[in-house]
Amino acid sequence: MCSSDLRAREWLGRATQGRERYDQVLFFEHPTLSVSPVINALELGRAMAGTTGQIDVVAHSRGGLVVRWWLEAFGASLRTASSAPVRAVLVGSPLRGTSLAAPDRIQHAMSLVANVGSFAEQALTLAGTANPFLWVSGKLVEIIVSVTGSLAKTPIVDALTALVPGLAGQSAVTNNHELNRLCTGPVAVSPAYGAVVSNFETDNPGIRFWRNFRKDRVGDLVADVVFPGANDLVVDTWSMTDFGAPGVKLASRACDFGTSDTVWHCNYFRQARTIDYLGSQFGLTLD
């Protein structure tokens, strides 16, 4: 076990068993393809209705959208005191959506997800259901084949995102009605937000496939892109801190790994800086 993993375990141990431990530490597991983040948030809001005291939230990826919907749209059912504002750290979250779920890029996105999944299986020894990339790409293939009868490039394939609520709710397009409504305000709860972000760049030949999905690829391949710019292989970097809502912003500087050849979407929590940032945001620091 690497030192950063030990640090993460130490931090979690302090949160659950230390002198400053939380009264409760809860985990929220939610379906990601079959329903919209709004539905996930509605369920979370009902489960947390009437909660008092300090609430601290750590959310990764799409979970950040769920948290935003829960607190900003359905947070009126909370009974927290003004002296203890809700604090939330959003890690690699598509706050304004991700290009990976854009309808006109869905086929290339599937290819990227599958390639990332293969990389994750080798580099992080993820396999089976523990590998979210291969699981998602496999499910998308099932859905596309069931609707179109094939994987041929047709307009209906590009439009398929609308048939998958979990994708449509995080699609980085200007006419995403869910995200546009989330950004209009007003908010039920205005949390003290923090964020962890990265732009993954590498010259490692074993991971270089990802460059095929970037805008800067030359020639006739330039149309076959998923991300128009910086990203962590799953989420556009700009989207991780752009709330797009009046008065909703980061309460403190983000934990920004900048351009990194090691930090990507699935290993934020294996970084000591991420753990230290969580501690600083929640007043639960390690020595």
N, C-alpha and C positions, 0 to 999 in steps of 0.2 A: 504494500500500500504506500503510495507516494505521500510526501510531507503535506501537500495541499489537501489530500483526502483526510489525513489525520487532523488537520486544522479544522476542516469542515465538521468532522465528527466531534471534535472538542467543543466547537461553537454550539452545535446542536445539543450536546450534553449539558452545556451551561444553561441553554434555553429551557431544558426540560427538568434538570436535576440540580442546577447550581443555586447559589444563594439568591440570585436575581431571576430565578426561573419564572416562566409564565404559569398562570393558573391552569391554562389549557393550551395545548398545541394541536390544531386540527388540520387535516388534509382533505382537500376537495377533489375528488376524481370525477371527471366529466367526459361525456362523449364528444368527439372532435369533428366528425364528419356528418353524422346523422342529424345534428341540430345546430342552430345558430348560436353564437356566443351570447345572444340576448336571452335565449331559453336557459342556457347554463346559468347565467347571472340571476335570472328569476328564481331558479331552484336554490341557488346559494343565498339569495336575499330572504327567501322564506325560511331557510334553515337557520339563518343568523338573526332573524327578526327579534327585536327586544333586547339585543345584546347590550350590555353596559360595560364600562371600564375601557382600558386602553386596548385598541385593536391594531396589531401590526401584521402586515401581509407581505409575503414573498410570492411573486408570480413569474413564471417562465413562459416565454413565447406567447402562444394564443391565450394562455391564462391571463396575460396582462389585459387583453380586451375584455375578458370575462369580469375581471376585477373592476375595470372602468365602468362597465355597464351596471354592475352590482352597486357600487358606491355612488356613482354620479346619477344614475337613473332610479335605482330602487333602494337607495340608502336611507330614505326617510324613516324606515322601520327600525333603524338603530337607535339606541338610547344612550349614546356616549356623551360625556361632558365636554364642554368647550375647552376645558383645561387639559384634556387628553385627546388631541386630534388624531384621527385615523392616519397611520403611516403605512405607505406601501412602496416597495421596491419592485420595479418591473424590469425583468432581465430578458433582453433580446426580444422585446414584445412588439408586434406589428400594430402600433397605436393608430396609424392611418392606413393599415392594411399592408399586404406584402405583394410584390410583383409575382411571386411564386404562385399566387392564386388568381392572377389576372386572366380573364377568359381567353384573350387572344394569344396567350403564351402557355396554355395548359399542356399542350403536347410536349413542348420543350421542357416545361417544368417537371413533367412526369419523368422524363429522361434524366434530368438533373437530380431529382429526388432519389431515383434508383441508383445513380452513380454515387451520390453521397452516402446512401445506405450501404453500398458495397465497401466504400472507404471506412465507414463507421464500424462495419463488421470486422474489418481487418485491424484498424487502428485502436478501437476501443473494445474489441472482443465482444461486441453486441451481436446477439443472434436471436432469431425467432421473434416473439412478441416484444422482446426488449429493444429491438431495433425499430424505432418509430418510422424511419425513412422507408425501409423496405415494406413495412406494413401499409403505410399510406399509399405508396406507389402501386402496390398490389391491389388495394381496395379501389383506387382510381381506375385501374385497368378493368377490374370487374364491372364497375359502374358504366364505363364508356362502352364496353363490349355489349353489356345488357341493353343499353339504349340505342346504340348505332349498329350493332352487329359486327363491328370491326374497329380497328384502330386507324382507319384511313383518315387523311386530313380533309375534313369536310367542315362546312360552317357549323354544323350541329355539334361537332367536337369542341370548337372554340366557344360555343355558347353553353357547353355542358356545366360550367361552374354554377350557373343559376339553379341547376337541379341538385346541387350538393350544398345544403344550407351551411355546413361548417366551413366550406370554402368561400361561398358567396359573402359571408359575413366578415371576411378578412381580405377581400380582394381590393388591391390598390388601384381602383379606377375612380374617376371623378364622379360618376353617377352611382356610387355605392350608397344606396338609400339608408342603410343601417348606420354606416359610419357618419354620413352627413347629419343624421338626426342626433347621434351621440355628440356631435360637435356643436350643435346649436345652443345647448344649455337651456335654462339654468341648471345647476347641479344640485342634487339633494344633499350630498356630502362633498366637501372640497378637501381631499386628502393631502397630506404632505408627501408628495411623490418623490421618489428617487429612481434612478435608472442605471442599468449596466449595459454598455454597448461595445461593439467591436466591428472592424472592417477586416475581413479575412483576406489576406494576400499571401501567396506562396509561390516559389519557383520549384518546389518539390515535384519531380516528374511523376510521382505516383498519385499526385492530387491535381495535376495540371489540367485535367479534364474540365474543371469548373470554369476555366477561361473561355471555353466555347459558349458560355451562356452570358457573357458580358458584352456590353455595347461596343467596346473597343476592338472587338474581333473584326478583321478586315475583310474586304471583298464582298462577294455575294452572301457570305455567312452572317453579315451584319444584321439581317432581318431575323435570324434565328437566335434571339436573345431572350433571356428571362429578366435579368436585372439591368436597369439602365445605369447603375453606378455602384457605389460602395455597398457591401452587404456582408452578412456573416454566414453565407451559403443558404440561408432560409429567409431572412428578413432584411429588407433595405435598411441600411444604417440610419438614414434620415428619419425613417418612420418610427424609430425606437424612442425618440424624444419629442416628436411633433404631435401635441395633443389636439391642436386645431380648434379648441373650444375657448371662448372668452373667459379669462381669469383662471384657466387651468394650466398649470405649468409645473416645472420641477421646483421643489422647495430648496434644493441644494444642488451643487455641481454633480453631474453624472460620473460614475466610474467608467471612464472611457479608455479602452485598451488601444485606441487609435488603430493604425494599420498594423496588423499582427499576423505572423505566419503560424501561430500556435492556438490562438483563441478563436473558436468558432461556435456555432449555435448550440452544440451539445456538450460543450465542456466548460461553460462559464463557471459552474459550481466546483470545478476542479482547480480553480485559480485562487491563490491565497488572497489576492487583491479583492476578489468578489466577496469572500468571507469577511475580510476586514471592513469592507464597505457596508455590509449588512450590519455588522456590529456598531459602526459609527452612526448609522441611521437610527438604530433602535436602542442605543445606549447599552449595548451588551458586547463590549469589546474584550478581546483576548490580550494577554500580556505579550 
